[in-house]
Amino acid sequence: MNTGIILQARIGSSRLPGKVLKSIGRKLMLEHIIYRLSFLQHSSQLILATSTLPGDDVLAYFCQSHSVNCFRGSELDVLDRYYRCAQQYKFDHVIRLTSDNPFVDIEELDRLIDLHYKSDADYSHSFNALPAGSGAVIFTFETLKQSYADGIKPNHREHVNEYIQENPELFHIETLQVIPSKNRKDIRLTVDTERDYQKACFIVEHSKSDYITTEEAIDLCSIFEGFKQTGIVSN
């Protein structure tokens, strides 16, 4: 069984350009993700999937310097990028991660993979359980192949899992359950805006260790929001 982690990344971002290579503490955002993935117990191969645009050459150079495999494909047809990447590396299962989530929960990712394998699911996710930016999805190559063939709407091509989400009756879908202290869908740990970036920097600066648990990130997020309301943390 060949399982791959496809980490989608690009430099272009309408709200926060270049965010994937911005520094959060002593590490770049992508470095935080790679570091956290080093704690994953399940065997998997990491591929950074970016576009063929010249502006994304810097991500190919990043991969070379960090010994990470790089796949380059369509900028806007992300589903095509994923399908061709998974096809090239002959993945049986694909874990989807995005490069603006520096606090992905690795413990829960291992549990998600266990759930996916044991239930023989087509698609498994933890998005409904964890803070935004901490969860992940895993799906079979056959599910990706069906999405690629039948997902013809623009949103299906831009977002890899939306054909599956819009057609749940076609797939065996599993949802991971997590402990109450992590079940905080109201918390955002993804980095999409300048405020999100400030929050990520605050969390890293005030954490007690290099590997930040989801519970600690939630606590620090709440402290950050309190400081923002009182004006202690400036814009």
C-alpha positions as CSV (number, residue, x, y, z in Angstrom):
1,M,0.0,0.0,0.0
2,N,1.6,3.2,-1.2
3,T,0.3,6.3,0.6
4,G,1.4,9.8,-0.4
5,I,1.0,13.2,1.2
6,I,0.4,15.8,-1.5
7,L,1.0,19.3,0.0
8,Q,-0.4,21.9,-2.4
9,A,1.5,25.2,-2.5
10,R,1.9,28.3,-4.6
11,I,3.4,31.7,-4.1
12,G,0.5,33.7,-5.5
13,S,-2.2,34.6,-3.0
14,S,-4.7,37.4,-3.4
15,R,-4.9,38.2,0.3
16,L,-1.4,37.3,1.6
17,P,1.1,36.9,-1.2
18,G,4.1,34.7,-0.6
19,K,2.7,33.5,2.7
20,V,4.0,29.9,2.4
21,L,7.6,31.2,2.6
22,K,6.9,33.8,5.3
23,S,8.8,33.3,8.6
24,I,6.9,32.2,11.7
25,G,9.4,32.3,14.4
26,R,12.6,30.6,13.4
27,K,11.0,28.5,10.6
28,L,9.3,29.3,7.3
29,M,5.7,28.3,7.2
30,L,6.5,25.3,4.9
31,E,9.3,24.3,7.3
32,H,6.8,24.1,10.2
33,I,4.6,21.7,8.2
34,I,7.6,19.5,7.2
35,Y,8.8,19.5,10.7
36,R,5.5,18.4,12.1
37,L,5.2,15.7,9.5
38,S,8.4,14.1,10.7
39,F,6.4,13.0,13.8
40,L,3.9,11.0,11.6
41,Q,3.9,7.3,12.6
42,H,2.4,6.0,9.4
43,S,4.7,5.4,6.4
44,S,4.1,7.9,3.6
45,Q,5.9,9.9,0.9
46,L,5.7,13.7,0.9
47,I,5.3,15.5,-2.4
48,L,5.0,19.3,-2.7
49,A,2.7,20.0,-5.6
50,T,2.9,23.5,-7.1
51,S,2.2,25.1,-10.4
52,T,4.4,25.5,-13.5
53,L,4.3,29.3,-13.3
54,P,7.8,30.9,-13.2
55,G,6.8,32.6,-9.9
56,D,6.6,29.2,-8.3
57,D,10.2,28.3,-9.3
58,V,11.2,29.4,-5.8
59,L,9.1,26.5,-4.4
60,A,11.0,24.1,-6.6
61,Y,14.3,25.5,-5.2
62,F,12.9,25.2,-1.7
63,C,12.2,21.5,-2.3
64,Q,15.7,20.9,-3.6
65,S,17.2,22.5,-0.5
66,H,15.0,20.5,1.8
67,S,15.1,17.1,0.1
68,V,11.4,17.2,-0.7
69,N,10.0,15.8,-4.0
70,C,8.3,18.5,-6.1
71,F,5.6,18.0,-8.7
72,R,4.5,20.8,-11.0
73,G,1.2,21.1,-12.7
74,S,-1.7,23.3,-13.5
75,E,-2.1,26.5,-11.4
76,L,-5.9,26.7,-11.4
77,D,-6.9,23.1,-12.1
78,V,-5.7,21.8,-8.7
79,L,-7.7,18.6,-9.2
80,D,-5.7,17.9,-12.3
81,R,-2.5,18.7,-10.4
82,Y,-3.4,16.2,-7.7
83,Y,-4.5,13.5,-10.1
84,R,-1.4,13.6,-12.2
85,C,0.9,13.8,-9.2
86,A,-0.8,10.7,-7.6
87,Q,-0.7,8.9,-10.9
88,Q,3.0,9.6,-11.4
89,Y,4.0,8.4,-7.9
90,K,1.5,5.4,-8.1
91,F,-0.2,6.3,-4.8
92,D,-3.0,4.0,-3.6
93,H,-4.1,6.6,-1.0
94,V,-3.6,10.3,-1.0
95,I,-3.4,12.6,2.1
96,R,-4.3,16.2,1.2
97,L,-2.6,19.0,3.0
98,T,-2.4,22.7,2.2
99,S,0.7,24.9,2.7
100,D,-1.1,27.6,4.8
101,N,-1.8,25.3,7.7
102,P,1.4,25.3,9.9
103,F,-0.4,23.6,12.9
104,V,-1.8,20.4,11.3
105,D,-2.5,17.9,14.1
106,I,-0.2,15.0,13.5
107,E,-1.6,12.8,16.2
108,E,-5.1,13.1,14.8
109,L,-3.7,12.6,11.3
110,D,-2.3,9.2,12.4
111,R,-5.7,8.4,13.9
112,L,-7.4,9.5,10.6
113,I,-5.2,7.2,8.6
114,D,-6.0,4.3,10.9
115,L,-9.8,5.1,10.6
116,H,-9.5,5.3,6.8
117,Y,-7.6,2.0,6.4
118,K,-9.7,0.0,9.0
119,S,-13.0,1.2,7.6
120,D,-12.0,0.7,4.0
121,A,-13.3,4.2,3.3
122,D,-13.2,6.1,0.0
123,Y,-12.7,9.4,1.8
124,S,-12.0,10.2,5.4
125,H,-11.6,13.6,7.0
126,S,-11.3,15.5,10.3
127,F,-12.5,18.9,9.2
128,N,-15.7,18.8,11.2
129,A,-13.9,18.0,14.5
130,L,-10.7,20.1,14.7
131,P,-9.9,23.9,14.4
132,A,-9.7,25.2,10.9
133,G,-6.2,24.4,9.7
134,S,-5.5,21.5,12.0
135,G,-7.4,18.8,10.1
136,A,-6.8,16.8,6.9
137,V,-8.4,14.5,4.4
138,I,-7.3,11.1,3.0
139,F,-8.9,9.4,0.0
140,T,-8.2,6.5,-2.3
141,F,-6.7,6.9,-5.7
142,E,-9.9,5.5,-7.2
143,T,-11.9,8.2,-5.5
144,L,-9.5,10.8,-6.9
145,K,-9.8,9.3,-10.3
146,Q,-13.6,9.4,-10.2
147,S,-13.5,13.0,-9.1
148,Y,-11.1,13.8,-11.9
149,A,-13.3,12.2,-14.5
150,D,-16.7,13.5,-13.3
151,G,-15.9,16.7,-11.5
152,I,-16.5,19.2,-14.3
153,K,-17.7,22.3,-12.4
154,P,-15.1,25.1,-11.8
155,N,-15.2,24.6,-8.0
156,H,-14.5,20.8,-8.5
157,R,-11.3,21.7,-10.4
158,E,-10.1,24.3,-8.0
159,H,-10.8,22.4,-4.8
160,V,-9.8,18.7,-4.8
161,N,-12.5,17.4,-2.5
162,E,-15.6,19.4,-3.5
163,Y,-16.9,16.8,-6.0
164,I,-16.9,14.2,-3.2
165,Q,-18.5,16.6,-0.7
166,E,-21.3,17.4,-3.2
167,N,-21.9,13.7,-4.0
168,P,-21.6,11.9,-0.7
169,E,-24.0,9.2,-1.8
170,L,-21.4,7.9,-4.2
171,F,-18.7,7.3,-1.6
172,H,-18.0,5.6,1.7
173,I,-17.1,8.7,3.8
174,E,-15.8,8.5,7.4
175,T,-15.4,11.4,9.8
176,L,-12.9,11.4,12.6
177,Q,-14.1,12.0,16.2
178,V,-11.7,13.8,18.6
179,I,-11.6,14.6,22.3
180,P,-13.7,17.6,23.4
181,S,-10.6,19.8,24.2
182,K,-9.7,19.7,20.5
183,N,-13.2,19.9,19.1
184,R,-13.2,23.7,18.5
185,K,-14.5,24.5,15.1
186,D,-14.8,28.1,16.1
187,I,-11.0,28.4,16.2
188,R,-9.0,29.3,13.1
189,L,-5.4,28.0,12.9
190,T,-5.0,28.4,9.2
191,V,-3.1,31.4,7.7
192,D,-5.2,33.2,5.1
193,T,-4.9,36.9,6.1
194,E,-2.4,39.2,7.8
195,R,-4.3,38.8,11.1
196,D,-4.0,35.0,10.8
197,Y,-0.3,35.4,10.2
198,Q,0.0,37.6,13.3
199,K,-1.8,35.0,15.3
200,A,0.5,32.2,14.0
201,C,3.6,34.2,15.0
202,F,2.1,34.9,18.4
203,I,1.4,31.2,18.9
204,V,4.9,30.1,17.9
205,E,6.5,32.9,20.0
206,H,4.6,32.0,23.2
207,S,4.6,28.2,22.8
208,K,6.4,26.0,25.3
209,S,8.0,23.7,22.7
210,D,8.8,23.4,19.0
211,Y,6.0,20.9,18.5
212,I,2.9,22.9,19.4
213,T,-0.1,20.7,20.4
214,T,-3.6,21.6,19.2
215,E,-4.7,22.3,22.8
216,E,-1.8,24.7,23.3
217,A,-2.5,26.4,20.0
218,I,-6.2,26.8,20.9
219,D,-5.3,28.3,24.3
220,L,-2.8,30.7,22.7
221,C,-5.2,31.6,20.0
222,S,-7.7,32.7,22.7
223,I,-5.1,34.7,24.5
224,F,-4.2,36.4,21.2
225,E,-7.8,37.3,20.4
226,G,-8.1,38.7,23.9
227,F,-5.0,40.9,23.4
228,K,-6.3,42.1,20.0
229,Q,-9.6,43.2,21.6
230,T,-7.7,45.2,24.3
231,G,-5.2,46.6,21.8
232,I,-2.2,45.0,23.4
233,V,-1.3,43.3,20.1
234,S,-1.0,45.9,17.4
235,N,-1.9,45.5,13.7
